[in-house]
Amino acid sequence: MVRHYLKIAFRSLLNSRSYSVINILCLGVGIAASLLILQYIHFELSFDGFHPNSENTYRIRLDYQGSQPTRSEVLTPHALGSQAEQIIPEISNMVRVRPMRRDEGVVVKGGDDNGRKFLEYGLYYVDKNFLEMFGYSLKSGDARVALNDLNSIVITEEVAKKYFGVVDAMGKVLHVKGGSLSGEFVVSGVLNDLPANTHLQFDFLLPLQFMLSHYGIYARSDGWRWFNFYTYLTLDNNADVHVVQSKFDKLVQSNAISQLEEEHLHVKTGLQKITDIHLKSNFASDLAERPGNEQNLWFYALIAAIILLIAYMNFINLSTVQAFRREKEVGIRKSIGVNRNQIVTQFFAEAAIINSLAVFIGVVIAYLLVPFLNQLIGTELEFTILRSYEFILLFACFVSAGTILSGLYPALVLSSFNPVNIFHSVSQKFGGGIGLRKVLIGVQFSLSVLLIAGSYLVYKQINYMKSQDLGVDMDKIIVVPGPRVILEEENDQIVSGYQTFKARVKDHHAIKAVTGTSNIPGKGVMWYGDMRKLGAPAEFAKEGKAVLVDAGFTDTYDFDFLAGSGFTQEMDEYSAVIINELALSTFQLGSPQEAIGQSIILSDIDTLKIQGVVKDVHWSSLKDPLSPTIFGVAQHNAYFSIRSSLTNIPQTLDHIETTFYESFPNDPFDYFFLDESFNQQYQSEIQFGKLFGAFTLLAIFLASIGLFALVSFTASLRTKEISLRKLFGASVNDIILLFSKEYLLLILIATIMATPVVIFGATTWLEGFAYRINLGMDAFLIPFSLLVVVSFLTIGHRIYLSAINNPVESLRR
């Protein structure tokens, strides 16, 4: 019997080749799209799960409680980890990481005189057991001893090729230059290229003890003063996390109490699982360069489910349309003794074959489209989801459910007909079937409205953030990282080099102004902490942010002054500040004019006089709320910002590069455009929008196929009605409009049904942005209008083909 069922099934598919191909391909494409989305979700959920004992590995978090609302950070003093390892027995392993900050980049040069030289930022200072704890694989070297020597360095395979042209770089020398951390380091290990699914992304590993012994602020302190290390630890299997946290609380309070009292803070510690870092980190100074978004994963999962639902609804629609064309076959088979169970089994066999073919095609398409997905999201994914037994089981259950549902309705309805009555009018027999298919189309419309509205709102929010007035003109600013090697020299030489470069760069006719800043918009701030106006009680302190700049700052960034003026060359470093409008109100400084001459106290240490007040400037992403910000004067900084007319960019860049090498011959030259750098903050939202848009178009296409199938079946049932209407004078446009009305009503109902879900989803997503769009009627009118246009074109095309037939020929049938 099985052979018989398969033979009949394949014969049926071949007899209706066009419907079979459309059915299988549409379902296959839907499955492929869902697999791609689920592969991305699987990748995001897999971050840092490959480390040994990842389930027991944590990062220390500090929750600050004081005059401000609770603020959480993951930066700790370096003594916290070392002392905790000695006195907390539940800790089986501990590693501290001190990354090179963006404003601390170092120059790395190959061993010989002609060695290649680059400005590098991906450098970590780590404890010597780092490689053992995190399990990164070495291509060359021994993980147990690779970082034992203070002058050893571990590099990635990519870096080995970059500096030496070969992978085997063991024993070769790299010169690292950047202030007091300069030295010669021998390559003691070459790592295989790091996996993409880890938040620890680096190019170089240096011994942490080298920094602690050579960097003055650490060498002279007790290890509790400077909070700029990340501390990771692995606990024993039977350790109680809450007990360990309480021990950390006591350790912090007993050792950092003096500093905490200075800043009027109380600290509670927390332990964050390493596997949660990628998706659940929103700390101001997080180590992750490309943090994920757990909320977005839920939206991706919803998109995958919607696409798969639409694909299966199409499959059911097309299957029922095709099945009802076989009513005579069913009648004849029943009249010769075939029972109902055999007919039901036959239809399920056909559904199983189509589903199996669609799954195979879907897997192949998904595999072939992985490079396209990588290009879309900027990540190197591999198609590994089918290696997960849990996923295969879940996916098999879903496909099995789809097979049952798609075969259930035609099997039960057709098998229930009396063979005597089955040759009656088709339109009478299957009117109820059309009703079911309209319900399915209506659901597809609702799901399409959700995707279209979501895609539109993401696009609108991204454009909103890009188009907002940031209080600073970034369009014509070229940023050049400042020198690093020269930091070894005396302060007067540093200042001289900076001033020489700035003066010579401005000699070019296309360059309008030049300034140096500690940080640039979108790349964080130099410092943040408690601030208050001079004379205010300590409990009135509020958190603010600080950026260091020089005398040409306000000319380059074109700030809008409310009172006062910019800095002058004669001002001493750390003597004066420019504040933004929010700082004016936050620190109760009165009017802009009244604020001039008053002073701001930073963490009860520095007192700076207010030189000017400017309108609010968005130095960070519009995802974050505006902060009270001060700009302090300093004579040399980490970045040069150069305002240019951009009339002849190649010539201008050549001039800047030549001048840079004349002023700083030992440093490599690099540059980027500020507006492009600033908008990189929205990369995750842009990526989210691209995926949302691409899969929304796919969903609309699939929904159109389902609509086309239903209209085709309806038109075939009403062929004589169409012919009669034409004979009585109805035009083709009149007939198209008549058929379209009922589907336009379906779209309206679908839009109304989807509206509450759109409102909830959009409100939830937009809560992650401090500056966001308003949810207006356009979020619903645009999906409705787009579906109306797509539906009208789909319906119009199919009805037009039926309406242009000769009515006399149609009535003869």
Buried (B, 14 or more C-beta within 10 A) or exposed (E): EEEEBBEBBBEBBEEBEEBBEBBBBBBBBBBBBBBBBBBBBBBBBBBBEBBEBBEBBBBBBBEBEBBEEEBBBBBBBBBBBBBBBEEBEBBBBBBBBBBBBBBBBBBBBBBEEEBEBBBBBBBBBBBBBBBBBBEBEBBBBEBEEBBEBBBBBBBBBBBBBBBBEEBEBBEBBBBBBBBEBBBEBBBBBBBBEBBBBBBBBBBBBBBBBBBBEBBEEBEEBEBBBBBBBBBBBBBBEEBEBEEBBEBBBEBBBEBBEEBBEEBBBBBBBBBBBBBBBBBEBEBBBBBBEEBBBEEBBBBBBBBBBBBBBBBBBBBBBBBBBBBBBBBEBBBEBBEEEBEBEBBBBBBBBBBBBBBEBBBEBBBEBBBEBBEEBBEBBEBEBEBEBBEBEEBEEEBEEBBEEBBBBBBBBBBEBBBEBEBEEBEEEBBEBBEEBBEBBBEBBBBBBBBBBBBBBBBBBBBBBBEBBBEEEBBBBBEBBBBBBBBBBBBBEEEEEBBBBBBBBBEBBBEBEBBBBBBBBBBBBBBBBBBBBBBBBEEBEEEEBBBBBBBBBBBBBBBBBBBEBBBBEBBEEEBEBBBBBBBBBBBBEBBEBEEBEEBBEBBBBBBBEBEBBBBBBBBBBBBBBBBBEBBBBBBBBBBBBBBBBBBBEEEBEEEBBEBBBBBBEEBBEBBBBEBBBBBEBBBEBBEBBBBBBBBBBBBBEBBBBBBBBBBBBBBBBBBBBBBBBBBBBBEEEBEBEEBBBBBBEEBBEBBBEBBEBBBEBBBEBBEEBBEBBEBBBEBEEBBBEBBBBBBBEBBBEBBBEBBEEBBEEEBEEBEEE
